[in-house]
Amino acid sequence: DILLLVSSTGVGFASEITGLQSIKRSGKRVIKLRDGEHLGAATPFLGDIAMVTRKGLGLTVKKDEIPVRNGPSMGVALMRVQDEDAIIAALS
């Protein structure tokens, strides 16, 4: 299974979740966030994605434009988000 992770600033990637199954209660870092960022969305990665911001802006991204990583990463810019806005949802 693959999980899509998108930060509040529109940076994201897909990550295989197989490594999380053996982790106990302490958890494991799956995304690196910059200062002031937070996780905007985490959803199963099934295909093309649609993202929505708090101010109502939306964008779709093709599946083949989203990198799949094996460990914690900062990802790539999936959507340009203004300073006073943030990603609040992503669907695949």
Phi and psi in degrees as a GROMACS rama.xvg file:
@    title "Ramachandran Plot"
@    xaxis  label "Phi"
@    yaxis  label "Psi"
@TYPE xy
-124.986  137.606  ILE-2
-111.946  131.84  LEU-3
-91.168  129.242  LEU-4
-122.019  126.831  LEU-5
-130.722  129.014  VAL-6
-78.7952  168.57  SER-7
-62.6712  -21.5305  SER-8
-94.6972  4.82926  THR-9
91.2235  10.9772  GLY-10
-95.5953  135.251  VAL-11
-164.188  178.606  GLY-12
-168.015  172.293  PHE-13
-107.27  147.192  ALA-14
-139.291  137.504  SER-15
-69.8309  137.005  GLU-16
-98.6069  5.04186  ILE-17
-59.2352  -33.4795  THR-18
-70.9947  -17.0183  GLY-19
-81.9821  -19.1397  LEU-20
-66.3465  -26.986  GLN-21
-94.3488  -2.63513  SER-22
-80.43  138.324  ILE-23
-86.6159  -156.438  LYS-24
-63.9502  -19.2778  ARG-25
-71.5762  -20.1808  SER-26
79.418  176.184  GLY-27
-147.084  137.116  LYS-28
-66.6049  130.645  ARG-29
-117.905  -16.0908  VAL-30
-144.322  140.253  ILE-31
-94.973  125.637  LYS-32
-112.97  142.799  LEU-33
-78.6688  166.511  ARG-34
-56.9507  133.459  ASP-35
86.6625  -9.8398  GLY-36
-89.5995  158.232  GLU-37
-142.836  167.87  HIS-38
-71.6314  121.718  LEU-39
-88.4839  -35.644  GLY-40
-160.272  146.142  ALA-41
-139.8  123.094  ALA-42
-151.759  154.136  THR-43
-57.1251  138.48  PRO-44
-96.1176  101.391  PHE-45
-111.925  -17.2589  LEU-46
174.36  -148.914  GLY-47
-54.7963  151.661  ASP-48
-118.847  154.881  ILE-49
-123.913  133.778  ALA-50
-120.695  149.723  MET-51
-133.962  140.455  VAL-52
-100.628  167.836  THR-53
-58.8837  -32.0056  ARG-54
-86.8938  4.19506  LYS-55
91.9429  9.5599  GLY-56
-81.2058  145.768  LEU-57
-135.508  158.72  GLY-58
-157.74  143.276  LEU-59
-108.674  147.727  THR-60
-130.563  133.931  VAL-61
-68.1599  145.807  LYS-62
-54.7895  -40.7473  LYS-63
-74.0365  -4.95268  ASP-64
-94.2722  -1.96092  GLU-65
-107.124  118.76  ILE-66
-71.5916  146.288  PRO-67
-105.546  121.968  VAL-68
-113.765  158.589  ARG-69
-97.4545  -19.4288  ASN-70
-136.745  -175.881  GLY-71
-57.3713  136.283  PRO-72
-149.809  165.985  SER-73
-91.8488  -18.7384  MET-74
80.0131  -162.617  GLY-75
-125.539  160.583  VAL-76
-69.6046  115.27  ALA-77
-96.9548  -30.3234  LEU-78
-151.728  137.977  MET-79
-80.161  122.376  ARG-80
-118.337  128.848  VAL-81
-64.5879  156.582  GLN-82
-54.2255  -39.2568  ASP-83
-91.5218  9.49823  GLU-84
-118.005  171.636  ASP-85
-159.332  148.915  ALA-86
-67.7961  131.646  ILE-87
-118.594  -14.6011  ILE-88
-158.702  148.94  ALA-89
-144.464  136.169  ALA-90
-126.335  143.981  LEU-91
